[in-house]
Amino acid sequence: MLEDLKRRVMNVAKRAQADGLCKHKSGNFSARDKQSGLIVMTPSGVDRDELQVRDMVVMNMDAEVIENPTGLKPTSEALMHLKIYAARPDVMAIAHTHSMYATVFAVLNKPVPAIVYELFNLNCKNGYIPVAPYGRPGTQALADSVLEPLKDVDAALMKAHGCVAVDENSIEGAYLKVSYVEEIAELYYHTLTVNGGKEPEVLGAEELQKWAYPDEIRFPKTEKQS
């Protein structure tokens, strides 16, 4: 069932460990199947180096396990994933990581501002990556805590925890967004360090909304255009 989706979610989970965004079995990933509405999730407590396609867990939106051939449990933060999918019908994939620099600012309960234009890719309309209130991992409180911050943006820090990002298209897209979060957080950390703790200039929310592909670039005319 959903073998291709399982493989893609598994590959992203393995990549997150290889890239250093998740260590010691931390983090979790999921994707929603457009046709059935079922959710493929990473299992709980499995070393990513040993993770196989058959270890992936399929759930429905009622938190019922539909398929787990190796008997593994879904991630303990499955409720967070399901709550996000319920609140954001547009979301098709979720990535949750414990990356170093993003978690530093999550611990500090400090939003990360738009010091570079890449924040545009996170759909952060207010010009910063917000911080969700603290919720104990694996609880309804954690699941509820991220809903408001993710209401209008695609990425948020999680206080004293890590970060989470969503995507309307794919698990690869969600992973790209958590990667952007970590990159921007690292740049912000080093900028503050070099600047003696002084806040750098940031790009305003209005500026972030102005990006458009340059009109000056021309392409060959197709038959339909001629």
N, C-alpha and C positions, 0 to 999 in steps of 0.2 A: 504493500500500500504506500503510495506517494514516494516511491523509491528515489526518483530524481530529486525531489525536494529534500528528502532526508540526506542525500549525498551532499547537496549544496550547503545545508546547515552544518553538517559535520565538517566539511572542508573549511568553512569560515571559523568554526570553533578551533580547529587545529591551527589555522593561520593566526588566530588571536594569541594562542600560546607561543607560537614561533616568533611572532612580532613583539612579544613581551607585554601585551595589553592584558593578559590574564595569566596568573601564576598559581601554582599549588591548587589546581582544580577549581579556581575561582571563575566567576562570570557565567553567563548563560545566554543562549541564543534560540530564536524561534522564527518560524515563518508560517504564514497562513495560506492554505490552498484556496485559490479563487473559486473553483467549482464546488467543492464539498464544504468549505468553511472550516475544515479541520485544521488543527495546529500541530506542526512538527516541532518538538522541543528537544534540547539536549538533556541527557540524563544527569542525575545527581551523583556527585562524587566519583567521577571516572576520569582517570588520567587521559588527557587529550591525545597523547602519543599512542594509546591503546584503543581509542575510540573507533568503532566500526559502524557502518551504515545500519546494521541490524540492532545496534544499541539505541538508536534514536527512538523517541517515544511519540506516539500520536495521541492527541487529546481532542475533546470537543469543547465548546464554549461553556459547558456546564461542569467543567473540571473533571470529567470522566476520562479515564485512560481507555482508549479504543484499541491500541496495539502497543505492546512492549514485549517482543518475542524473546528477549534475553532476561526478562523479569526485572529490569531496572526501573527505578522510580524516575518520574520527570524531575527537573530541577526544583529545589525547594522554593524557588521564587516564581513558580508557575502562575500563582495567583496574580502577581504583578503583570505578567505578560497577558493573561486573560482579561484583566481589568483594562489594560491599555487598548486591546483589540475591541473591547466593548465600547469604550469611550471614543475611540477613533476608528470608525468603520473604514476610513481611507487607508489605514495602516496595514501593510502586508508582511512586515518583518520587524523584529526587535533585536537589538544587540545590547547586552549589559556587560561592561568590563570593569576591572579594578586597576586600571592603568595608573602609573605612578603620579604624574603631574596633575592629572584630573582629580585624583583622590586627595592630593595635597590641598587643593582649593575646596574640595568637598568637606574635608576635615575642618578647614578654616571657615566654612559656611560663607564662602566668598565667591560671588558670581564672576565669571571670566568675561571681560569686555572685548569688544571688537578692535583689537590692536592691529589686526591684519584683515584683508578683505575676505579671506577664506571662511570667515564666520557666516558669510552670505549663504554658504552651502547648507547651513544648519537651520535655515528658515527662522532664525531668531530675530523676529521683527522689532524687538525692543533694543537691539544692539548689544546683547550680552547673553551668555549661557547661564540660565537661572539655576538656583539650588533648591532641590526639593527638601521639605522638612524631614527630620529623622524618623525612620520607622525600623523596627527590629526586623532583620532578614527573615523571610519565610512567613510573615504575618500579613493579615489584612491591612494593618496600619501602614506597612511598607507599600502594599499595592495601592492603597488610597493616596499615599503621600505624593506619588509622581503624577497623578492625574491632572491637577491644576497646572503645574509647570509645563506639562506636555500638551496642554489644551490648544495652544497656538504656535508651538515651536516643535522642532524635531529632535532636540537634544537637551538633556538636563543633567546637572550633577546631582548626586544623592548624598545628603549630609552624612559625614563620617562613614562613607560606604564606597562610592565609585561613580560611574556615570551610565546613562542609558540613552539610546538613540533609536528612532523609528524611521521607517521608510515606506513610501507608498507603492514601491515596485518590487524590491528584492532584498534578500538577506545580505547580498553583496553591497547594496546601497546603504543598508543600516550599518554595516561594518565600516564602510568608508566614512560615515558620519562620526562614529566613535573614534576613528583614527584622526579625523580633523579636530575633534575635541581635545585629544591628547596632544596633538601638535601645537594647537593654539595655547593650551595650558602651559606647555613647556616653554614656549616663546614668552609668555606672560611672566612666568616664574623668573626666567633669566633676565628679562627686561627690568623687573623690580629689583633683582639682585644688583645688576650693574648700576641702576639708578638710585641705589641707596634706599630703597623702599618707596621712593616717590612714584606716584601713578603716572604712566605715560599718556600721551595724547591718544585718543581713541577715535574711531570712525563712528559718526552718528548713525542712528537708525535710518534716517532718510537717505543718507549716502549709500547704505547697503542695499536699498531697494532700487537704485538707479542702474544697476548693471544690465547691460543688453549686449547681445552679439553685435559686433561692429557692422554697420550698414555698408561700409566702404569695400568689404570683401565681396568679390563677384564670383559667381559659379557659372559653368557652361549651361546654356539653355537646353532644356529637355524638349522632346517632341511636343509635349502638351503645352509648353510655354511658347513654342514657335508658331 
